[in-house]
Amino acid sequence: MARPDNARIAQVFDTMAPHYDRQIGFAERRLLGNPRDWVVGHASGRVLEIAVGTGLNLPRYGPAVSAVTGIDLSEGMLALARQRITDHHLTHCEVRRGDAQALDLPDSSVDTVVSTLTYCTIPDPARASAEALRVLVPGGRFVLAEHGPSTNRALSWFMQAIEPLTLKFEADHLVRNPVPYLEDAGFVIDRVDRTGLGGTCFRVLAHKPR
């Protein structure tokens, strides 16, 4: 099956936007071990959040974060993120349409790149990883939480079996391992933990070499 392109991904998430928070909230609680607090807890300075979605992370960023720029392909998701910024008076946050594979940011301009359940939908995660490396300052951190192949063989087999359906209807690669993309781009991998049901959630800390 062909990988969904940017236009298809935007279409899927525009349709999903009104129900996204409820649906993803269930998956995060029951399957992925509540990854969001872990992700934002490792962010500091100027943050770029790729595929910011409805902005679920935005109210969680602490005082170590000075500014957050969130990008997403879906205007439907971004509309909800903007409302969240208004509702929570998040004056240090902004969101806009953008592509993680072609970031409209200067080299070495952010301190932390955050990715929460994003690599599963990006058409070319190798390009996205290279772009993240480019915009980070030397020593800057990439913080990622993502689902991927389970450490349980039976569950991993089941995920592979249904992946054609998740790709077709949700633009979601269920069993994509994000770590090799970061390594190949030149990141130094500092830590990889597996959490959630059957180890399906990757928690990854990496940094750009100084």
Secondary structure, DSSP 8 states (H G I E B T S, - for coil): -----HHHHHHHHHHHHHHHHHHHHHHIIIII--HHHHHHHT--EEEEEET-TT-TTGGG--TTEEEEEEEES-HHHHHHHHHHHHHTT-TTEEEEE--TTS--S-TT-EEEEEEES-TTT-S-HHHHHHHHHHHEEEEEEEEEEEE---SSHHHHHHHHHHHHHHHHHH---TT--SHHHHHHHT-EEEEEEEESGGG-EEEEEEE---
